[in-house]
Amino acid sequence: MTRVLLAASTTLLLLAACASQEEATSANSLQGRAIPSVQVAVDRDRGLDVAQRWCASCHQVEPLGSRRTAAPSFMEIAQDPGKDRTWLETFMGEDHLPMPTFRLYPDEQAHVIAYIESL
């Protein structure tokens, strides 16, 4: 009887340890991901602000802005039928040297895409 209780206790302890290991693994897998806690309304004006701060050193971001030769203008990007929302979302999530390797937050990306689509 003692052996049965000991075996059952050991089994329960092992199961509990495995369950806590799985919980820790799932919590760790969420680290580093941008999970918005609130839904943000997409705002093209905010997209222009973000683009002026992060993109304007290489891209012409406004129709009346000064022309940059280092990269295509946002107007050229907006007029290219192959560069739709899906393309822009994918492009913004990847490295494209010689572009700087900074990453916009998901809400900033959505704002910039809304701005490009408004052009």
MOPAC internal coordinates of N, CA, C and O (Angstrom, degrees):
PM7 1SCF
backbone

  N    0.0000 0     0.00 0     0.00 0    0    0    0
  C    1.4476 1     0.00 0     0.00 0    1    0    0
  C    1.5293 1   110.83 1     0.00 0    2    1    0
  O    1.2310 1   120.12 1   139.03 1    3    2    1
  N    1.3106 1   117.38 1   -40.97 1    3    2    1
  C    1.4457 1   122.13 1   179.99 1    5    3    2
  C    1.5248 1   110.50 1   -63.04 1    6    5    3
  O    1.2310 1   120.84 1   140.34 1    7    6    5
  N    1.3487 1   116.01 1   -39.66 1    7    6    5
  C    1.4690 1   119.72 1   178.87 1    9    7    6
  C    1.5310 1   111.17 1   -64.52 1   10    9    7
  O    1.2310 1   120.07 1   141.94 1   11   10    9
  N    1.3170 1   117.48 1   -38.06 1   11   10    9
  C    1.4596 1   121.22 1   179.78 1   13   11   10
  C    1.5205 1   109.84 1   -65.83 1   14   13   11
  O    1.2310 1   120.07 1   135.51 1   15   14   13
  N    1.3255 1   117.47 1   -44.49 1   15   14   13
  C    1.4582 1   121.07 1   178.26 1   17   15   14
  C    1.5289 1   111.14 1   -64.01 1   18   17   15
  O    1.2310 1   120.56 1   138.89 1   19   18   17
  N    1.3157 1   116.53 1   -41.11 1   19   18   17
  C    1.4599 1   120.81 1   178.66 1   21   19   18
  C    1.5305 1   110.77 1   -64.20 1   22   21   19
  O    1.2310 1   119.99 1   136.73 1   23   22   21
  N    1.3195 1   117.63 1   -43.27 1   23   22   21
  C    1.4636 1   121.82 1   179.05 1   25   23   22
  C    1.5325 1   110.53 1   -65.17 1   26   25   23
  O    1.2310 1   120.30 1   139.00 1   27   26   25
  N    1.3244 1   117.03 1   -41.00 1   27   26   25
  C    1.4637 1   121.01 1   179.68 1   29   27   26
  C    1.5302 1   110.00 1   -66.32 1   30   29   27
  O    1.2310 1   120.28 1   137.93 1   31   30   29
  N    1.3232 1   117.07 1   -42.07 1   31   30   29
  C    1.4675 1   120.83 1   179.37 1   33   31   30
  C    1.5283 1   110.88 1   -63.88 1   34   33   31
  O    1.2310 1   120.53 1   137.53 1   35   34   33
  N    1.3174 1   116.59 1   -42.47 1   35   34   33
  C    1.4591 1   121.33 1   179.19 1   37   35   34
  C    1.5283 1   110.48 1   -62.94 1   38   37   35
  O    1.2310 1   120.82 1   136.63 1   39   38   37
  N    1.3265 1   116.04 1   -43.37 1   39   38   37
  C    1.4664 1   120.54 1   179.12 1   41   39   38
  C    1.5235 1   110.76 1   -61.81 1   42   41   39
  O    1.2310 1   120.11 1   136.14 1   43   42   41
  N    1.3280 1   117.40 1   -43.86 1   43   42   41
  C    1.4595 1   120.97 1   179.34 1   45   43   42
  C    1.5296 1   111.23 1   -63.55 1   46   45   43
  O    1.2310 1   120.31 1   138.96 1   47   46   45
  N    1.3133 1   117.01 1   -41.04 1   47   46   45
  C    1.4627 1   120.13 1   178.09 1   49   47   46
  C    1.5274 1   111.73 1   -63.64 1   50   49   47
  O    1.2310 1   120.59 1   138.35 1   51   50   49
  N    1.3306 1   116.48 1   -41.65 1   51   50   49
  C    1.4659 1   119.93 1   178.42 1   53   51   50
  C    1.5295 1   111.44 1   -64.64 1   54   53   51
  O    1.2310 1   120.60 1   138.18 1   55   54   53
  N    1.3245 1   116.45 1   -41.82 1   55   54   53
  C    1.4646 1   119.99 1   178.19 1   57   55   54
  C    1.5274 1   111.25 1   -63.55 1   58   57   55
  O    1.2310 1   120.48 1   138.43 1   59   58   57
  N    1.3141 1   116.69 1   -41.57 1   59   58   57
  C    1.4642 1   120.50 1   178.79 1   61   59   58
  C    1.5299 1   110.66 1   -64.00 1   62   61   59
  O    1.2310 1   120.38 1   139.84 1   63   62   61
  N    1.3226 1   116.87 1   -40.16 1   63   62   61
  C    1.4657 1   120.50 1   179.28 1   65   63   62
  C    1.5298 1   110.56 1   -65.33 1   66   65   63
  O    1.2310 1   120.32 1   139.12 1   67   66   65
  N    1.3202 1   116.99 1   -40.88 1   67   66   65
  C    1.4732 1   120.04 1   178.33 1   69   67   66
  C    1.5197 1   110.97 1   -64.59 1   70   69   67
  O    1.2310 1   120.10 1   139.40 1   71   70   69
  N    1.3285 1   117.42 1   -40.60 1   71   70   69
  C    1.4679 1   120.44 1  -179.33 1   73   71   70
  C    1.5248 1   110.62 1   -64.23 1   74   73   71
  O    1.2310 1   120.06 1   137.37 1   75   74   73
  N    1.3270 1   117.49 1   -42.63 1   75   74   73
  C    1.4675 1   118.82 1  -179.94 1   77   75   74
  C    1.5231 1   110.94 1   -69.28 1   78   77   75
  O    1.2310 1   119.70 1   148.50 1   79   78   77
  N    1.3256 1   118.17 1   -31.50 1   79   78   77
  C    1.4701 1   121.86 1   176.11 1   81   79   78
  C    1.5261 1   109.92 1   -64.39 1   82   81   79
  O    1.2310 1   119.63 1   137.46 1   83   82   81
  N    1.3508 1   118.32 1   -42.54 1   83   82   81
  C    1.4562 1   122.01 1   179.53 1   85   83   82
  C    1.5299 1   110.43 1   -64.21 1   86   85   83
  O    1.2310 1   120.03 1   138.96 1   87   86   85
  N    1.3457 1   117.55 1   -41.04 1   87   86   85
  C    1.4571 1   120.69 1   178.76 1   89   87   86
  C    1.5196 1   110.78 1   -62.82 1   90   89   87
  O    1.2310 1   120.08 1   138.42 1   91   90   89
  N    1.3224 1   117.45 1   -41.58 1   91   90   89
  C    1.4657 1   121.31 1   179.50 1   93   91   90
  C    1.5269 1   110.14 1   -65.64 1   94   93   91
  O    1.2310 1   120.33 1   139.70 1   95   94   93
  N    1.3401 1   116.97 1   -40.30 1   95   94   93
  C    1.4595 1   120.44 1   179.33 1   97   95   94
  C    1.5135 1   110.54 1   -63.24 1   98   97   95
  O    1.2310 1   119.70 1   135.43 1   99   98   97
  N    1.3577 1   118.17 1   -44.57 1   99   98   97
  C    1.4609 1   118.79 1  -179.90 1  101   99   98
  C    1.5168 1   111.71 1   -66.86 1  102  101   99
  O    1.2310 1   119.41 1   144.48 1  103  102  101
  N    1.3055 1   118.73 1   -35.52 1  103  102  101
  C    1.4640 1   120.40 1   177.90 1  105  103  102
  C    1.5220 1   109.61 1   -66.15 1  106  105  103
  O    1.2310 1   120.21 1   138.14 1  107  106  105
  N    1.3444 1   117.21 1   -41.86 1  107  106  105
  C    1.4577 1   120.45 1   179.61 1  109  107  106
  C    1.5253 1   111.64 1   -66.21 1  110  109  107
  O    1.2310 1   119.85 1   146.64 1  111  110  109
  N    1.3320 1   117.90 1   -33.36 1  111  110  109
  C    1.4567 1   119.78 1  -178.76 1  113  111  110
  C    1.5181 1   111.38 1   -69.27 1  114  113  111
  O    1.2310 1   119.61 1   160.65 1  115  114  113
  N    1.3249 1   118.35 1   -19.35 1  115  114  113
  C    1.4571 1   121.13 1   178.24 1  117  115  114
  C    1.5198 1   112.47 1   -84.73 1  118  117  115
  O    1.2310 1   120.38 1   162.05 1  119  118  117
  N    1.3340 1   116.88 1   -17.95 1  119  118  117
  C    1.4598 1   119.13 1  -179.95 1  121  119  118
  C    1.5137 1   109.48 1   -66.40 1  122  121  119
  O    1.2310 1   120.33 1   -40.54 1  123  122  121
  N    1.3155 1   116.97 1   139.46 1  123  122  121
  C    1.4440 1   121.19 1   179.13 1  125  123  122
  C    1.5195 1   113.26 1    91.44 1  126  125  123
  O    1.2310 1   119.75 1   165.26 1  127  126  125
  N    1.3204 1   118.09 1   -14.74 1  127  126  125
  C    1.4557 1   120.63 1   177.60 1  129  127  126
  C    1.5129 1   109.42 1   -90.25 1  130  129  127
  O    1.2310 1   121.50 1   -37.34 1  131  130  129
  N    1.3067 1   114.74 1   142.66 1  131  130  129
  C    1.4628 1   119.31 1   176.64 1  133  131  130
  C    1.5140 1   108.15 1   -86.61 1  134  133  131
  O    1.2310 1   120.26 1   -76.05 1  135  134  133
  N    1.3105 1   117.11 1   103.95 1  135  134  133
  C    1.4527 1   122.00 1   178.20 1  137  135  134
  C    1.5146 1   106.94 1  -112.66 1  138  137  135
  O    1.2310 1   120.65 1   -74.20 1  139  138  137
  N    1.3387 1   116.36 1   105.80 1  139  138  137
  C    1.4607 1   118.02 1  -177.09 1  141  139  138
  C    1.5202 1   111.46 1   -65.23 1  142  141  139
  O    1.2310 1   120.94 1   -42.85 1  143  142  141
  N    1.3205 1   115.80 1   137.15 1  143  142  141
  C    1.4544 1   119.99 1   179.31 1  145  143  142
  C    1.5209 1   111.30 1   -86.63 1  146  145  143
  O    1.2310 1   120.55 1   158.84 1  147  146  145
  N    1.3099 1   116.56 1   -21.16 1  147  146  145
  C    1.4660 1   121.44 1   176.06 1  149  147  146
  C    1.5216 1   107.65 1  -137.06 1  150  149  147
  O    1.2310 1   121.28 1   -26.51 1  151  150  149
  N    1.3126 1   115.15 1   153.49 1  151  150  149
  C    1.4471 1   118.89 1   177.59 1  153  151  150
  C    1.5233 1   109.19 1   -84.46 1  154  153  151
  O    1.2310 1   120.81 1   -46.54 1  155  154  153
  N    1.3156 1   116.05 1   133.46 1  155  154  153
  C    1.4536 1   121.43 1  -176.15 1  157  155  154
  C    1.5294 1   108.57 1  -107.57 1  158  157  155
  O    1.2310 1   120.37 1   -46.16 1  159  158  157
  N    1.3293 1   116.90 1   133.84 1  159  158  157
  C    1.4594 1   120.44 1   175.53 1  161  159  158
  C    1.5166 1   108.87 1   -71.16 1  162  161  159
  O    1.2310 1   120.83 1   -46.13 1  163  162  161
  N    1.3304 1   116.02 1   133.87 1  163  162  161
  C    1.4593 1   120.69 1  -179.38 1  165  163  162
  C    1.5246 1   108.45 1   -74.23 1  166  165  163
  O    1.2310 1   121.19 1   -45.13 1  167  166  165
  N    1.3231 1   115.33 1   134.87 1  167  166  165
  C    1.4573 1   121.43 1  -172.93 1  169  167  166
  C    1.5274 1   109.61 1  -134.40 1  170  169  167
  O    1.2310 1   120.05 1   -66.93 1  171  170  169
  N    1.3318 1   117.50 1   113.07 1  171  170  169
  C    1.4680 1   119.94 1  -178.00 1  173  171  170
  C    1.5241 1   111.91 1   -65.48 1  174  173  171
  O    1.2310 1   119.66 1   148.43 1  175  174  173
  N    1.3420 1   118.25 1   -31.57 1  175  174  173
  C    1.4708 1   120.13 1   177.48 1  177  175  174
  C    1.5242 1   110.19 1   -65.37 1  178  177  175
  O    1.2310 1   120.97 1   139.90 1  179  178  177
  N    1.3165 1   115.74 1   -40.10 1  179  178  177
  C    1.4713 1   119.84 1   175.26 1  181  179  178
  C    1.5248 1   109.64 1   -63.76 1  182  181  179
  O    1.2310 1   120.63 1   143.16 1  183  182  181
  N    1.3477 1   116.40 1   -36.84 1  183  182  181
  C    1.4642 1   121.18 1   176.89 1  185  183  182
  C    1.5150 1   112.02 1   -61.15 1  186  185  183
  O    1.2310 1   120.52 1   140.08 1  187  186  185
  N    1.3390 1   116.60 1   -39.92 1  187  186  185
  C    1.4666 1   120.29 1   176.41 1  189  187  186
  C    1.5261 1   110.24 1   -63.43 1  190  189  187
  O    1.2310 1   120.30 1   137.67 1  191  190  189
  N    1.3321 1   117.03 1   -42.33 1  191  190  189
  C    1.4732 1   120.39 1   178.41 1  193  191  190
  C    1.5287 1   111.03 1   -59.66 1  194  193  191
  O    1.2310 1   120.62 1   134.10 1  195  194  193
  N    1.3273 1   116.43 1   -45.90 1  195  194  193
  C    1.4684 1   120.99 1   179.94 1  197  195  194
  C    1.5294 1   109.71 1   -63.79 1  198  197  195
  O    1.2310 1   120.47 1   135.38 1  199  198  197
  N    1.3348 1   116.71 1   -44.62 1  199  198  197
  C    1.4688 1   120.82 1  -179.51 1  201  199  198
  C    1.5212 1   111.45 1   -62.83 1  202  201  199
  O    1.2310 1   120.13 1   139.70 1  203  202  201
  N    1.3283 1   117.35 1   -40.30 1  203  202  201
  C    1.4653 1   120.01 1   178.33 1  205  203  202
  C    1.5232 1   110.76 1   -63.36 1  206  205  203
  O    1.2310 1   120.65 1   143.17 1  207  206  205
  N    1.3223 1   116.37 1   -36.83 1  207  206  205
  C    1.4660 1   120.11 1  -177.97 1  209  207  206
  C    1.5251 1   111.74 1   -75.15 1  210  209  207
  O    1.2310 1   119.58 1   136.64 1  211  210  209
  N    1.3421 1   118.41 1   -43.36 1  211  210  209
  C    1.4552 1   120.96 1  -169.88 1  213  211  210
  C    1.5286 1   114.98 1  -107.96 1  214  213  211
  O    1.2310 1   119.26 1   158.34 1  215  214  213
  N    1.3190 1   119.02 1   -21.66 1  215  214  213
  C    1.4661 1   120.53 1  -170.76 1  217  215  214
  C    1.5295 1   114.03 1  -113.19 1  218  217  215
  O    1.2310 1   120.25 1   156.52 1  219  218  217
  N    1.3319 1   117.12 1   -23.48 1  219  218  217
  C    1.4623 1   121.20 1  -170.02 1  221  219  218
  C    1.5233 1   114.08 1   -68.68 1  222  221  219
  O    1.2310 1   119.21 1   165.68 1  223  222  221
  N    1.3015 1   119.12 1   -14.32 1  223  222  221
  C    1.4632 1   118.54 1   178.09 1  225  223  222
  C    1.5343 1   111.04 1   -70.73 1  226  225  223
  O    1.2310 1   120.06 1   159.06 1  227  226  225
  N    1.3260 1   117.50 1   -20.94 1  227  226  225
  C    1.4739 1   121.40 1   178.67 1  229  227  226
  C    1.5305 1   113.11 1  -119.89 1  230  229  227
  O    1.2310 1   120.12 1   145.56 1  231  230  229
  N    1.3305 1   117.38 1   -34.44 1  231  230  229
  C    1.4672 1   122.05 1  -176.88 1  233  231  230
  C    1.5285 1   110.70 1  -104.86 1  234  233  231
  O    1.2310 1   120.73 1   -36.22 1  235  234  233
  N    1.3120 1   116.21 1   143.78 1  235  234  233
  C    1.4561 1   120.20 1   167.15 1  237  235  234
  C    1.5278 1   104.80 1   -78.71 1  238  237  235
  O    1.2310 1   120.22 1   -64.24 1  239  238  237
  N    1.3184 1   117.18 1   115.76 1  239  238  237
  C    1.4658 1   120.00 1  -173.73 1  241  239  238
  C    1.5224 1   113.22 1  -100.08 1  242  241  239
  O    1.2310 1   119.99 1   163.40 1  243  242  241
  N    1.3306 1   117.63 1   -16.60 1  243  242  241
  C    1.4646 1   120.94 1   179.86 1  245  243  242
  C    1.5249 1   109.70 1  -119.95 1  246  245  243
  O    1.2310 1   120.25 1   -34.23 1  247  246  245
  N    1.3355 1   117.13 1   145.77 1  247  246  245
  C    1.4673 1   119.43 1  -179.17 1  249  247  246
  C    1.5242 1   113.39 1   -55.92 1  250  249  247
  O    1.2310 1   119.55 1   144.26 1  251  250  249
  N    1.3103 1   118.46 1   -35.74 1  251  250  249
  C    1.4595 1   120.84 1  -178.71 1  253  251  250
  C    1.5235 1   113.09 1   -98.35 1  254  253  251
  O    1.2310 1   120.64 1  -172.52 1  255  254  253
  N    1.3192 1   116.38 1     7.48 1  255  254  253
  C    1.4605 1   120.25 1  -179.28 1  257  255  254
  C    1.5157 1   111.52 1   -75.72 1  258  257  255
  O    1.2310 1   121.20 1    -7.98 1  259  258  257
  N    1.3017 1   115.32 1   172.02 1  259  258  257
  C    1.4690 1   119.46 1  -179.73 1  261  259  258
  C    1.5287 1   109.46 1   -75.49 1  262  261  259
  O    1.2310 1   121.18 1   -38.73 1  263  262  261
  N    1.3231 1   115.34 1   141.27 1  263  262  261
  C    1.4610 1   122.70 1  -177.06 1  265  263  262
  C    1.5154 1   110.51 1   -72.72 1  266  265  263
  O    1.2310 1   120.56 1   -47.53 1  267  266  265
  N    1.3105 1   116.54 1   132.47 1  267  266  265
  C    1.4642 1   123.21 1   175.10 1  269  267  266
  C    1.5319 1   107.02 1  -109.53 1  270  269  267
  O    1.2310 1   120.04 1   -39.38 1  271  270  269
  N    1.3049 1   117.53 1   140.62 1  271  270  269
  C    1.4642 1   119.92 1  -179.79 1  273  271  270
  C    1.5192 1   112.76 1   -98.76 1  274  273  271
  O    1.2310 1   120.06 1   170.70 1  275  274  273
  N    1.3180 1   117.49 1    -9.30 1  275  274  273
  C    1.4634 1   120.60 1  -175.64 1  277  275  274
  C    1.5221 1   113.20 1   -71.52 1  278  277  275
  O    1.2310 1   120.30 1   152.87 1  279  278  277
  N    1.3361 1   117.03 1   -27.13 1  279  278  277
  C    1.4682 1   120.29 1  -173.93 1  281  279  278
  C    1.5254 1   109.06 1  -152.03 1  282  281  279
  O    1.2310 1   120.10 1   -19.76 1  283  282  281
  N    1.3223 1   117.41 1   160.24 1  283  282  281
  C    1.4702 1   119.12 1   179.19 1  285  283  282
  C    1.5286 1   110.96 1   -64.45 1  286  285  283
  O    1.2310 1   121.38 1   -30.82 1  287  286  285
  N    1.3196 1   114.97 1   149.18 1  287  286  285
  C    1.4602 1   118.92 1   177.72 1  289  287  286
  C    1.5250 1   109.29 1   -73.10 1  290  289  287
  O    1.2310 1   121.18 1   -21.31 1  291  290  289
  N    1.3108 1   115.35 1   158.69 1  291  290  289
  C    1.4626 1   119.52 1   176.72 1  293  291  290
  C    1.5253 1   110.47 1   -63.24 1  294  293  291
  O    1.2310 1   120.01 1   149.44 1  295  294  293
  N    1.3287 1   117.59 1   -30.56 1  295  294  293
  C    1.4619 1   120.48 1   178.66 1  297  295  294
  C    1.5255 1   110.40 1   -67.23 1  298  297  295
  O    1.2310 1   120.09 1   139.96 1  299  298  297
  N    1.3459 1   117.44 1   -40.04 1  299  298  297
  C    1.4690 1   120.88 1   176.44 1  301  299  298
  C    1.5262 1   110.80 1   -63.38 1  302  301  299
  O    1.2310 1   120.97 1   138.21 1  303  302  301
  N    1.3205 1   115.74 1   -41.79 1  303  302  301
  C    1.4651 1   120.25 1   178.57 1  305  303  302
  C    1.5244 1   109.85 1   -63.03 1  306  305  303
  O    1.2310 1   120.27 1   136.03 1  307  306  305
  N    1.3384 1   117.10 1   -43.97 1  307  306  305
  C    1.4652 1   121.68 1  -178.12 1  309  307  306
  C    1.5235 1   111.88 1   -64.31 1  310  309  307
  O    1.2310 1   120.20 1   147.44 1  311  310  309
  N    1.3330 1   117.23 1   -32.56 1  311  310  309
  C    1.4577 1   120.64 1  -176.77 1  313  311  310
  C    1.5277 1   113.31 1   -85.41 1  314  313  311
  O    1.2310 1   119.85 1   170.09 1  315  314  313
  N    1.3184 1   117.90 1    -9.91 1  315  314  313
  C    1.4597 1   121.47 1  -179.76 1  317  315  314
  C    1.5339 1   108.79 1   -80.37 1  318  317  315
  O    1.2310 1   119.50 1   -65.12 1  319  318  317
  N    1.3507 1   118.56 1   114.88 1  319  318  317
  C    1.4667 1   120.30 1  -176.75 1  321  319  318
  C    1.5332 1   113.69 1   -63.55 1  322  321  319
  O    1.2310 1   119.83 1   158.86 1  323  322  321
  N    1.3136 1   117.93 1   -21.14 1  323  322  321
  C    1.4603 1   120.95 1   178.56 1  325  323  322
  C    1.5142 1   113.85 1   -79.56 1  326  325  323
  O    1.2310 1   120.80 1   170.34 1  327  326  325
  N    1.3131 1   116.08 1    -9.66 1  327  326  325
  C    1.4701 1   120.28 1  -176.57 1  329  327  326
  C    1.5297 1   109.48 1  -107.63 1  330  329  327
  O    1.2310 1   121.57 1  -106.85 1  331  330  329
  N    1.3223 1   114.60 1    73.15 1  331  330  329
  C    1.4622 1   120.55 1   178.98 1  333  331  330
  C    1.5283 1   110.23 1   -89.48 1  334  333  331
  O    1.2310 1   120.79 1     6.12 1  335  334  333
  N    1.3147 1   116.09 1  -173.88 1  335  334  333
  C    1.4723 1   121.68 1  -177.46 1  337  335  334
  C    1.5338 1   111.35 1   -56.11 1  338  337  335
  O    1.2310 1   120.17 1   134.30 1  339  338  337
  N    1.3258 1   117.29 1   -45.70 1  339  338  337
  C    1.4682 1   120.58 1  -179.03 1  341  339  338
  C    1.5189 1   110.60 1   -61.85 1  342  341  339
  O    1.2310 1   120.15 1   136.14 1  343  342  341
  N    1.3235 1   117.32 1   -43.86 1  343  342  341
  C    1.4542 1   121.29 1   179.10 1  345  343  342
  C    1.5256 1   110.02 1   -61.33 1  346  345  343
  O    1.2310 1   120.40 1   133.43 1  347  346  345
  N    1.3378 1   116.84 1   -46.57 1  347  346  345
  C    1.4637 1   120.80 1  -179.07 1  349  347  346
  C    1.5257 1   111.61 1   -62.03 1  350  349  347
  O    1.2310 1   120.23 1   137.52 1  351  350  349
  N    1.3351 1   117.16 1   -42.48 1  351  350  349
  C    1.4682 1   120.38 1   179.27 1  353  351  350
  C    1.5239 1   110.68 1   -61.80 1  354  353  351
  O    1.2310 1   120.52 1   136.55 1  355  354  353
  N    1.3325 1   116.61 1   -43.45 1  355  354  353
  C    1.4647 1   120.57 1   179.04 1  357  355  354
  C    1.5203 1   110.56 1   -65.81 1  358  357  355
  O    1.2310 1   120.68 1   133.32 1  359  358  357
  N    1.3298 1   116.30 1   -46.68 1  359  358  357
  C    1.4626 1   121.44 1  -178.08 1  361  359  358
  C    1.5246 1   111.20 1   -59.27 1  362  361  359
  O    1.2310 1   120.55 1   136.33 1  363  362  361
  N    1.3260 1   116.56 1   -43.67 1  363  362  361
  C    1.4676 1   119.82 1  -177.76 1  365  363  362
  C    1.5274 1   112.56 1   -68.78 1  366  365  363
  O    1.2310 1   120.03 1   162.91 1  367  366  365
  N    1.3051 1   117.55 1   -17.09 1  367  366  365
  C    1.4577 1   120.77 1   179.99 1  369  367  366
  C    1.5100 1   114.59 1   -92.49 1  370  369  367
  O    1.2310 1   120.06 1  -178.77 1  371  370  369
  N    1.3405 1   117.49 1     1.23 1  371  370  369
  C    1.4633 1   121.31 1  -176.77 1  373  371  370
  C    1.5351 1   110.66 1  -120.83 1  374  373  371
  O    1.2310 1   121.10 1   -18.69 1  375  374  373
  N    1.3288 1   115.49 1   161.31 1  375  374  373
  C    1.4620 1   120.96 1   174.21 1  377  375  374
  C    1.5222 1   109.36 1   -80.34 1  378  377  375
  O    1.2310 1   120.34 1   -40.93 1  379  378  377
  N    1.3264 1   116.95 1   139.07 1  379  378  377
  C    1.4639 1   122.38 1   178.30 1  381  379  378
  C    1.5160 1   108.28 1  -140.21 1  382  381  379
  O    1.2310 1   121.39 1   -95.66 1  383  382  381
  N    1.3222 1   114.94 1    84.34 1  383  382  381
  C    1.4598 1   119.21 1   178.81 1  385  383  382
  C    1.5111 1   109.29 1   -67.12 1  386  385  383
  O    1.2310 1   118.82 1   -40.60 1  387  386  385
  N    1.2855 1   119.86 1   139.40 1  387  386  385
  C    1.4544 1   128.36 1    14.04 1  389  387  386
  C    1.5244 1   114.02 1   -90.88 1  390  389  387
  O    1.2310 1   119.60 1  -165.11 1  391  390  389
  N    1.3331 1   118.37 1    14.89 1  391  390  389
  C    1.4683 1   118.86 1   176.95 1  393  391  390
  C    1.5200 1   109.42 1   -60.69 1  394  393  391
  O    1.2310 1   119.88 1   -33.09 1  395  394  393
  N    1.3174 1   117.83 1   146.91 1  395  394  393
  C    1.4673 1   120.40 1   174.72 1  397  395  394
  C    1.5325 1   109.64 1   -58.42 1  398  397  395
  O    1.2310 1   120.63 1   -30.48 1  399  398  397
  N    1.2927 1   116.39 1   149.52 1  399  398  397
  C    1.4612 1   120.25 1  -175.17 1  401  399  398
  C    1.5223 1   112.66 1   -96.19 1  402  401  399
  O    1.2310 1   120.15 1  -147.04 1  403  402  401
  N    1.3257 1   117.32 1    32.96 1  403  402  401
  C    1.4598 1   118.75 1   175.15 1  405  403  402
  C    1.5202 1   108.64 1   -80.96 1  406  405  403
  O    1.2310 1   120.83 1   -21.20 1  407  406  405
  N    1.3062 1   116.01 1   158.80 1  407  406  405
  C    1.4554 1   122.00 1   179.94 1  409  407  406
  C    1.5183 1   109.52 1  -121.48 1  410  409  407
  O    1.2310 1   121.13 1   -49.01 1  411  410  409
  N    1.3197 1   115.44 1   130.99 1  411  410  409
  C    1.4582 1   119.69 1   172.82 1  413  411  410
  C    1.5205 1   108.20 1   -80.91 1  414  413  411
  O    1.2310 1   120.72 1   -29.50 1  415  414  413
  N    1.3195 1   116.23 1   150.50 1  415  414  413
  C    1.4577 1   120.65 1   172.89 1  417  415  414
  C    1.5227 1   108.18 1   -65.87 1  418  417  415
  O    1.2310 1   119.79 1   -25.27 1  419  418  417
  N    1.3405 1   118.01 1   154.73 1  419  418  417
  C    1.4672 1   120.15 1  -179.09 1  421  419  418
  C    1.5289 1   113.88 1   -53.76 1  422  421  419
  O    1.2310 1   119.91 1   141.01 1  423  422  421
  N    1.3370 1   117.78 1   -38.99 1  423  422  421
  C    1.4668 1   118.76 1   178.90 1  425  423  422
  C    1.5281 1   111.06 1   -68.55 1  426  425  423
  O    1.2310 1   120.05 1   143.98 1  427  426  425
  N    1.3424 1   117.50 1   -36.02 1  427  426  425
  C    1.4629 1   120.54 1   177.39 1  429  427  426
  C    1.5326 1   110.40 1   -65.65 1  430  429  427
  O    1.2310 1   120.57 1   138.63 1  431  430  429
  N    1.3308 1   116.51 1   -41.37 1  431  430  429
  C    1.4642 1   120.47 1   176.49 1  433  431  430
  C    1.5238 1   110.50 1   -58.66 1  434  433  431
  O    1.2310 1   120.53 1   134.09 1  435  434  433
  N    1.3188 1   116.60 1   -45.91 1  435  434  433
  C    1.4701 1   121.06 1  -179.45 1  437  435  434
  C    1.5263 1   110.61 1   -61.56 1  438  437  435
  O    1.2310 1   119.91 1   139.38 1  439  438  437
  N    1.3213 1   117.78 1   -40.62 1  439  438  437
  C    1.4647 1   121.42 1   178.69 1  441  439  438
  C    1.5292 1   110.68 1   -64.66 1  442  441  439
  O    1.2310 1   120.16 1   135.22 1  443  442  441
  N    1.3399 1   117.31 1   -44.78 1  443  442  441
  C    1.4656 1   121.20 1  -179.18 1  445  443  442
  C    1.5320 1   109.89 1   -64.42 1  446  445  443
  O    1.2310 1   120.29 1   138.03 1  447  446  445
  N    1.3251 1   117.05 1   -41.97 1  447  446  445
  C    1.4694 1   120.30 1   178.48 1  449  447  446
  C    1.5310 1   110.13 1   -62.71 1  450  449  447
  O    1.2310 1   120.24 1   138.37 1  451  450  449
  N    1.3283 1   117.14 1   -41.63 1  451  450  449
  C    1.4681 1   120.05 1   177.81 1  453  451  450
  C    1.5275 1   110.19 1   -61.81 1  454  453  451
  O    1.2310 1   120.52 1   140.94 1  455  454  453
  N    1.3250 1   116.61 1   -39.06 1  455  454  453
  C    1.4651 1   120.09 1   177.66 1  457  455  454
  C    1.5313 1   110.86 1   -64.05 1  458  457  455
  O    1.2310 1   120.27 1   132.47 1  459  458  457
  N    1.3284 1   117.10 1   -47.53 1  459  458  457
  C    1.4733 1   120.70 1   179.96 1  461  459  458
  C    1.5350 1   109.67 1   -59.87 1  462  461  459
  O    1.2310 1   120.49 1   137.47 1  463  462  461
  N    1.3162 1   116.67 1   -42.53 1  463  462  461
  C    1.4667 1   119.97 1  -179.61 1  465  463  462
  C    1.5302 1   112.16 1   -65.88 1  466  465  463
  O    1.2310 1   120.38 1   157.05 1  467  466  465
  N    1.3260 1   116.88 1   -22.95 1  467  466  465
  C    1.4754 1   119.46 1  -179.54 1  469  467  466
  C    1.5284 1   112.53 1   -80.94 1  470  469  467
  O    1.2310 1   120.51 1   169.03 1  471  470  469
  N    1.3316 1   116.63 1   -10.97 1  471  470  469
  C    1.4759 1   119.90 1  -176.46 1  473  471  470
  C    1.5283 1   111.70 1   -78.38 1  474  473  471
  O    1.2310 1   120.10 1   180.00 1  475  474  473

